[in-house]
Amino acid sequence: MSANTAATTRRYFVPKPSPYPALLSFAIMLLAIGLALRVNGYPAGQWIAWVGLASIVFALVRWLGNVIGESEGGFYHKWEDRSFRLGMIWFIISEVVLFATLFGVLFYERNVSVPWLASLDTHFTPWPHFADAWPTAGPLGKSFATVNPWRIPALNTLLLLSSGATVTRAHHWLKHDRRGALIFWLAATILLGVIFLVLQANEFYEAYTELGLTLGSGVYGATFFALTGLHGFHVTVGVVMLTAILVRIVRGHFDPSHHFAFEAVSWYWHFVDVVWMLLFVFVYWL
Amino acid sequence: MSSAITDLGHHHAHDEPKGLARWLTTTNHKDIGILYMLFGLTMFLLGGVFAELIRVQLIHPANHLVTPEVYNQIITLHGLVMVFGALMPVTAGFANYLIPMMIGAPDMALPRLNNWGFWLLPPAAIVLVLPFILKLFGIGNGPVDTGWTMYAPLSVQGGLGVDFAIFAIFLLGASSLMASINIVVTIFNLRAPGMALMKMPLFVWSWLMTSFLLIAVFPALIAGSAMLLADRHFGTHFFSAAGGGDPVLWEHLFWFFGHPEVYILLFPTAGILSQILPTFARKPIFGYRAQVYSYWAIAALSVVVWAHHMFTSGMPVAGQLYFMYSTMLISVPLAILFFCWLATIWKGSLTFETPMLFALGYIVLFGIGGLTGLVLADAVADQQYHNSFFLVAHFHYALFGGPIMGVIAGVYYWLPKITGRMYSERLGKLHFWLTMIGFNITFMSQFFLGVAGMPRRIPDYALQFAPLNLVSSLGAFLLGAAQLILVYNIARAWAGYGQPATSQVWEGAHGLEFTLPSPPPHHTFDEQPVIA
């Protein structure tokens, strides 16, 4: 298919058959089987998981390589571009639901299950002295201290908010075709993301070593690490994607009117940013 | 419009791979649709084998065909395989095959993602049943055995089969989300000029709503499953009261997904019905707008009624009342759908080809499923019916009587379009009547067993339940054997036997897919038709 026929006859671009989606699926299967064996104490599972993970990376790199090749080859026009935009929007909506579920869990624990557990008839409960409180490690959990929101978490809030601004700045310069400024602001965004991750890792380390706050610290510990950990994973993915975009920009990809990959990643970044605001308020602060 | 309906010797037709590589690498919506449907049929047969094993075990009391542990594994896999392996993929297959043709699109919007969505399914099925094989090598004690709902704390304490089920759910979730995103984008972006949303065939509408629901609820099951994995292996206390958690939280997460899942299974087949009934009644669909609005109402209500599955788990009275009334409220839009279907065939020039028979069977059987659902939705009555065979009978009327009858109706309706060959009408009718008789013998007797007090999910029972269990088992064997006729009819048409089908296939059929030859060329609507 040549680019000009697509441009003149309003034909939708249907990519050629590709081995990578199926390869990716079976690689994910290996990872799943490996992890399921590993968590049950079969060390061989670890090696199956590593093979799966390596195959996932390989398949993703080749698949996305094809996409980048097609994009730079001029196969995508307004019509295809709109599909990608809609696809990304709906993907982010599914991510919103994922985080909303975990916030729902937090709400349920704080307002339903913990108060109920504390209000059971003292003659029937095994834990008559358990009092309604948040944070809690539960009737049998070990006590712990919580992370002070106004230290590292507040700084992290500042970092992520700034990174939202810098990525918008980078987008501005991309639209004005100023490569130098674009690279500067995008690199700044990545740097802020990396600092955030380092501080977050440090916070987890201190939680485990100094505060006694672990995954096993009752519902509070479980929910705290589930929400912040899932968010941290998203920031990591975001940093990897921003870095890939930066490499593409250095190689001269994108132009002022044609840079959906950049926008998709920046949407994702802003989404991760908004989730952090909610985390800061409902997990760290209140 | 006919000028648009030619295979324009597509640009890369010459370098497409052949054989297995074609199916592994395809980006063609028809290929992927067929893969989905064949996978769904395979899983339907596997889930059917599990079902027959259940009925063999229950054919008389004190049967020792399988151990109680294996019985638990079989009932669990029967549920998971039928819901996630058979019904969801087969309706997704219809979506992939039909939606682009129905809206005049050249393909699905994101073809490689489409292929990925399908190829996640066989790995998920492998992960789910692999513990059967691992057990032979002395690893673990077989697959998940908690019941398909995987309630905590049983699922927290279970063997490694639970972990494999959790990972299978991750894969299935990714697959469903990719497929749903693709369908939403295709419908929003690839409709032919003039194909307004309110002109779309109702099947397309039904899948738009299905996709919305999947995107809205599947992440909750993924999150819940990840929490379950953490509780099992990483020392968290989400579902353990000792750490301040709550086992009922799992039920909330599961049913927040699980109740809309009923409509995820139902919608596509309701859409199929709204294609089939006008064809064989030779009348336009009645109440198109009312049906679309009913879809919206059902979808919206379905995400706020989940805890009616948990009346016996303990809940404040206010919660019970809310979930009871909101659940009953769903019967209003569902009744609107029913009356629209009845009004569609009212005073029509009806003929009773196999698809029509299955569609009418759907209305009858799903009607019984819906009405018995009202009984279960009553928070007071439910205390009696819940966890008895009454509930088993109810949801088989709702899920076999509805979605599976609808899927079979759809198979007979579009099989000539897909293969270019008519199936055997005589065998089709035989299939319908044996299915109808076998199904009612199997499950009608279970209503009585349930009311008499027989609990579900137990491999043995008291002597007074023996006669009806024998009846139910005999019905199940008939029902199972009848499905082999379906397999034969599909294989026969696939192999090129039977009368050639015309483009329109059915005298009363309308819609863009019936303007294309049967079978349609590999690529259709490269240039979009303009809809007047």
Interface residues (C-beta under 8 A of the other chain):
Chain A: M1 T5 T9 R10 R11 Y12 V14 P15 K16 P17 S18 P19 Y20 P21 A22 L24 S25 F26 I28 M29 A32 I33 L35 A36 L37 V39 N40 Y42 W63 W79 R82 S83 L86 G87 W90 F91 I93 S94 E95 V97 L98 T101 L102 V105 Y108 E109 V112 S113 V114 W116 L117 T136 A137 G138 P139 L140 G141 T214 L215 G216 S217 G218 V219 Y220 G221 A222 T223 F225 A226
Chain B: H11 H12 D15 E16 P17 A21 R22 L24 T25 T26 T27 N28 A105 P106 D107 A109 L110 P111 R112 L113 N115 W116 W119 L120 P122 P123 A124 I126 V127 L130 I139 G140 L160 D163 F164 I166 F167 A168 F170 L171 A174 L177 S180 I181 N182 V184 V185 F188 N189 L190 I215 A216 V217 F218 P219 A220 I222 A223 G224 A226 M227 L229 A230 D231 R232 H233 F234 G235 T236 H237 F238 S240 A241 A242 G243 G244 G245 D246 V248 L249 H252 L253 F256 H523 D526 E527 Q528
